[in-house]
Amino acid sequence: MSTVVLLAVTGLGLSALYFLIASGLSLVFGLADVLNFAHGWFLTVGAYAAYWATPKVGFAGGVVAGVLAGAGVAALVELVMIRPLYKRTIAQVLVTVGLSLAGVALFQALFSPDARIFPSPKWTQQVVGFLGARVPVKSLLLIAGAVVVLAALLAFLRWTRYGLIIRAGVENREMVTALGIDVRKAFTLVFAIGGAAAGLAGALGGVYFESVSPTGGASLLIFAFIVVVIGGMGSITGSAVAAVAVGLLQQFVNYYGSAGAGDVCAVALLAIVLLTRRQARQA
């Protein structure tokens, strides 16, 4: 029983990390219709910002630095590189893929290609008793961070003016534009929110994996895309549910099966969802 509890908590920690990346990715695609392959780089920016700032201003300050760095870079990318390319899907893909590759090369040049140990506070390396199991605090930290972000995003989308504009834009962007609302500001805001969530994922991911690397964001982005597609483009709650399913599936299958089998099962789950949706639409 203790093993199941431990796997469930660590799986939920991984799910929380996936959700933090996927939430912004889902909003960006749902509203702006941009398939942003550079989103993983925002995570890397946040991770290295936290890595740099934590020894100077403490762990909480490092997390804030990661969030601000992710939000700032994401907003800048939208203004400079994405905004001229709306309605040009292929160009968006090429630019964001190129930016992701260039971003990895930049951090490899600045910090070397090797992973660096993240300066985690000692309390994050401890374990606590939970339902008869000894679970890592870092997993609980990630879960708490994801719950806070989920609640904040849902509150923002439901009770703020820009939240209502974003929700309406996801459903029907042409209608919002016809009402005289400048959705370009909403696009920039959504990119900034997504970058902030990715920056938080980078900072907390540094604690979870105990290291940061230039390629860390790109590797996690793959599973974030799986979560977004399974959960539904533009759906925050859908991304949360899908992240839980993917994270738990990976953790349990990797433990009880062979190494890497959980990744295969996550892809298989994606295929099953896509085939089921297609058959439902045809029916």
N, C-alpha and C positions, 0 to 999 in steps of 0.2 A: 504493500500500500504506500509506503514512504517513497518508493521509486516512482510510482505513478504520480504522486503529488509533486515530487521534484521535477519530473519531466513536464508536467502541466505548467508549473510556474515558470520554468526556463523557456518553455515553448511560448507562453504568453509574453514573456520578455522579448523574445524574437518577434512575435506578432506585433508588439508595441513599436518596435523599431521599423518594421515594414509599414505600419500605419502612418507613422510620422512622415515617412518619405512619400507614401502613396496619396495622402490627403491633399497635399499641394499639387501633386501631379494630376490628380483627378479633377480638382477645381480648374486648373489651367486648361486642361483639355475640354472639360465640360463647357466652360464659358468662352474661351478664346479659340477653341478648336486647334490648339497647337500641341503637336506631339513633341514634347521637349526632351530630347535625349541628353541635354546638358544638365538636367535636374540633379543627377547624381553628383555632378561637380559642385553644386551648391552645398551638398552634404560635406564634401571634402573641404570646401572653404570653411564651413562651420567647425569641422573637426580640428583643422590646423589653427584656426583662430582661438579655439578653446585650449588647444595644446600650448599655444604661445602665451595666452593670457593667464591661465590657471596658476602658474608659479608666481605671478606678479600680483594678482588681485584675488586669489583664492578660487575655489571650485565654483561657487555661485557666480562670481564675476566672470569666470571663464565661460560658463554656460551662456550668460548674457552676451558676452562677446561673440560667441558662436552664432547665436540667434540673430544679432544685429548684422554680423558679416554676411550670413546667408541671405537675409532680407535685402540688404543693400546691393549685393552683387546681382541677385535675381531681378530687382527693379531696374538696375542699370542695363542688364542684358535685354530686358524687355524694351526699354526706351531706345537703345542704340541699335540692337541687332534684330529683334523680333518685330517691332512695330512697322518697319518698312516692308515686311514680308507677309503680312496678313493676307489671306486668300491665295498665297503661293505655297502650297503644302510641301512640294518637293524641295523648294528652296529652304523652307523652315527645317526640314529634316537634315539637309546637307549642312546648314549653318550650325545647328545644335550638335550634330555629330562631330563636326570639325572643332567646335568650341570645347566639347568634352575631351577630345584627344589633345588639343592644345593645352587645356587646363591640367591634364595629367602630366604632360611634359613640363609645364611650368613648375609644378610642385616637385617633380623629380629633380629639376635643376636647382630649386631653392633648398630642398630638404633632403635630397638624395632619394633614389628609388626604394631604399630599404624602409621597412616599417619602423616606427619609433615608439618607444614605450610612453603611454599616456600618463601624465602625472596625476593619477587618481588619488583622492584622499583615502586614508586607511579604512574609514568606516564603510566605504563602498566595497571593500574586499572581504567583509565579514559575512557570516551566515547567521540566520535566525531560525528558531523553531517555528514550524507551521504545519499543523495537522500531522504531527509525528515525523516530519521530514525536516532536514536542515537545508533551507533554501537560500540562495545568494541574495544579498541586499541589492546588488546591481540590477538584478532582474526585477525586483520590486520597484526600484527607482524608475526603470523604463516604463513599467506598467502605469505607475502613478503619473509620469509625464504624459503618456499617451491619453490617459483618462482626462487630464486637465485640458489638453489640446482639443480633444473631441468635444468636451463640454463647451469650451470657449468658442470653437468654430460653429457649433450648432446654435449657441446663443447669438453670435455675431450674425449668422445668416438669417435668423428668425426675427431679431428685435432691433436691428440697425438699418438705416436707410440704404447704405451701400450693400448690406447683406441681402436686402430685398431686391436690389438691382441685380446683384449677382445671381440670385435664385431665378429671377425672371429671365435674365440673359441666358442662363443655362437651358431654360425651356424654350425660349424664342427670342433670339438676339435681334432679329429684324423688327419685332414689335417694340422692343425697348428703344431701339434707335429711332423708330417712327414717332415715339412719344417725346422726342427731343432730348433724350438723356445721352450724355457723352459717355459711351461705354469704354472709351479708351482709358479713362481714369480708373475704371473698374478693372480693366485688364492689368494695368500696372499694379494696382492694389493686390489683385489675386496673385500675381507673380511674387510680390513682396511677402505675402502671407505664406505662399508655398515655400519660398526660400527660407523664411524664418523657421518653419516646421522642419525643413531639411537641415538647417543649421543646428537646430536642437537635436535632431537625430544624429548628426555628426558628433556633437559634444557628448551626448549620452552613449552613443555607439563606441566612442573612445574608451569610456569606462567599461562598457560591456565586453568589448574585445581586448581591452587593456593595451591597445596600440592604435596608431593612426598610420595610414599609408596613402600614397597618391592615387592608388587604384581602388581604394575601399568603396568610394561612392559608386563607381561604375559597376562593381560586382553586385552591390545591393540593389541597384536600379532595376536589374532584370526581374527580381522578385517583386519589386514595387509595381512594375508593369503588369505582372501576373495578377497581383492583388487588385489593381485598378480595373482590369478587364473583367475579372470575376465579379467584383463588387458593383460594376456599372459605372460608366463614365459620368462624372459630375456628382456622384452620390457619396457623401461623407460617411453616412451610416453603413452603406454597402461596402465601402472600403474597410471599415472597422471590422465588420463581420467576416469579410474575405481574408483579412489579415490574420484574424484568430484561427480560421480554418487552415490557412497555409502554414502558419507558424507551428501549430500543434501537430499537423500532419508531418511536417519535416522532422520535428523533434522526436516523435514517437517512432516513426519509420527508421530514422537514422540509428536510434538506440536498439530497437528490436530486430532490425534488418541489417543490411550491409551498409558501409559508409557510402554516402552519396545517393542512396536509394530514396531518401526523402526529397531530394531535388527533382528526381525523376517523377516521383508521385505528385509533386506540385505542378509540374508541366502536364502530367496526365489529367489532373483535376481541371486545369485550364481547358484542355481539349474536350473533356466531358461537358463542361459548362457551355462552351461554344457550340458543340454539336446539339446539346439539348435545347439551347435557345433557338437555333436555326430550325429545328424540327417543330418547335412550338409556334414559330412565326409562320412556317409553311402550313401548319394545321389551321 
